[in-house]
Amino acid sequence: MWIFKLFDNRLSIAFESFLIGFLGFLFLPWTALTYAIAFAPGDAFIPRGVSGFGWFIVGFAFVVDIMSYTSGDRARRRRNA
């Protein structure tokens, strides 16, 4: 993560405030990371934001984050049973 921050200011471009980025990385790390990578800063020809296939990748990362939470809960229940 630090390498990503050192080479590019992409995180500050993708997230409007520090709080949103911090909460994203705290609770949904894969989703926040893929959103930052898929975010296009925009110019005259490319619209600003995530579009097209980028949303598919962000959605997949969201599913991975949710699955990591549910699998941890399932393993804890199995261990306590």
Sine and cosine of phi, psi and omega as CSV:
sin_phi,cos_phi,sin_psi,cos_psi,sin_omega,cos_omega
0.00,0.00,-0.64,0.77,0.00,-1.00
-0.91,0.41,-0.59,0.81,0.04,-1.00
-0.89,0.46,-0.67,0.75,0.04,-1.00
-0.87,0.50,-0.66,0.75,0.00,-1.00
-0.95,0.32,-0.57,0.82,-0.03,-1.00
-0.93,0.38,-0.62,0.79,-0.11,-0.99
-1.00,0.01,-0.21,0.98,-0.09,-1.00
-0.38,-0.92,0.50,-0.86,0.08,-1.00
-0.99,-0.14,0.50,0.87,-0.06,-1.00
-0.87,0.49,-0.56,0.83,-0.01,-1.00
-0.91,0.43,-0.67,0.75,0.01,-1.00
-0.95,0.31,-0.43,0.90,0.07,-1.00
-0.97,0.26,-0.67,0.74,-0.08,-1.00
-0.96,0.29,-0.62,0.78,-0.04,-1.00
-0.96,-0.28,0.80,-0.59,-0.08,-1.00
-0.93,0.37,-0.52,0.85,0.01,-1.00
-0.74,-0.67,0.39,-0.92,0.02,-1.00
-0.89,0.45,-0.62,0.79,-0.05,-1.00
-0.88,0.47,-0.70,0.71,0.01,-1.00
-0.89,0.45,-0.71,0.70,0.04,-1.00
-0.89,0.45,-0.68,0.74,-0.01,-1.00
-0.90,0.43,-0.72,0.69,0.02,-1.00
-0.91,0.42,-0.59,0.81,0.05,-1.00
-0.88,0.47,-0.72,0.69,0.01,-1.00
-0.95,0.30,-0.40,0.92,0.02,-1.00
-0.97,0.24,-0.71,0.70,-0.11,-0.99
-0.98,-0.19,-0.55,0.83,-0.01,-1.00
-0.73,-0.68,0.96,0.29,-0.15,-0.99
-0.90,0.44,-0.69,0.73,-0.02,-1.00
-0.93,0.38,-0.61,0.79,0.03,-1.00
-0.91,0.42,-0.71,0.70,-0.01,-1.00
-0.91,0.42,-0.64,0.77,0.00,-1.00
-0.91,0.41,-0.72,0.70,0.00,-1.00
-0.94,0.35,-0.53,0.84,0.08,-1.00
-0.89,0.45,-0.69,0.72,0.01,-1.00
-0.90,0.43,-0.60,0.80,0.01,-1.00
-0.96,0.29,-0.64,0.76,-0.05,-1.00
-0.98,0.19,-0.23,0.97,-0.05,-1.00
-0.94,0.34,0.80,-0.60,0.04,-1.00
-0.99,-0.16,0.82,-0.58,-0.03,-1.00
-0.90,0.43,-0.40,0.92,0.06,-1.00
1.00,0.04,0.53,-0.85,0.11,-0.99
-0.41,-0.91,-0.44,-0.90,-0.06,-1.00
-0.93,0.38,-0.47,0.88,-0.09,-1.00
-0.95,-0.32,-0.40,0.92,-0.05,-1.00
-0.92,-0.39,0.82,-0.58,0.02,-1.00
-0.93,0.36,0.45,-0.89,0.01,-1.00
-0.97,0.25,0.72,-0.70,0.07,-1.00
0.88,-0.47,-0.21,-0.98,0.01,-1.00
-0.99,-0.16,0.69,-0.73,0.03,-1.00
-0.53,-0.85,0.34,-0.94,0.11,-0.99
0.87,0.50,-0.80,-0.60,-0.06,-1.00
-0.89,0.45,-0.43,0.90,0.04,-1.00
-0.86,0.51,-0.62,0.78,0.03,-1.00
-0.92,0.39,-0.55,0.84,0.07,-1.00
-0.89,0.45,-0.70,0.72,0.01,-1.00
-0.91,0.42,-0.68,0.73,0.03,-1.00
-0.90,0.44,-0.66,0.75,0.04,-1.00
-0.89,0.46,-0.65,0.76,0.05,-1.00
-0.89,0.45,-0.67,0.74,0.03,-1.00
-0.90,0.44,-0.59,0.81,0.06,-1.00
-0.89,0.46,-0.68,0.73,0.04,-1.00
-0.89,0.46,-0.65,0.76,0.04,-1.00
-0.88,0.47,-0.68,0.73,0.04,-1.00
-0.88,0.47,-0.72,0.69,-0.01,-1.00
-0.90,0.43,-0.64,0.77,0.03,-1.00
-0.90,0.43,-0.56,0.83,0.03,-1.00
-0.92,0.39,-0.59,0.81,0.07,-1.00
-0.93,0.37,-0.71,0.70,-0.05,-1.00
-0.95,0.33,-0.58,0.82,0.01,-1.00
-0.94,0.35,-0.55,0.83,0.07,-1.00
-0.91,0.41,-0.64,0.77,0.04,-1.00
-0.92,0.39,-0.67,0.74,0.00,-1.00
-0.90,0.44,-0.66,0.75,0.02,-1.00
-0.92,0.40,-0.61,0.80,0.02,-1.00
-0.92,0.40,-0.64,0.76,0.03,-1.00
-0.91,0.41,-0.63,0.78,0.01,-1.00
-0.91,0.42,-0.63,0.78,-0.01,-1.00
-0.93,0.38,-0.61,0.79,-0.04,-1.00
-0.99,0.15,-0.23,0.97,-0.05,-1.00
-0.99,0.16,0.00,0.00,0.00,0.00
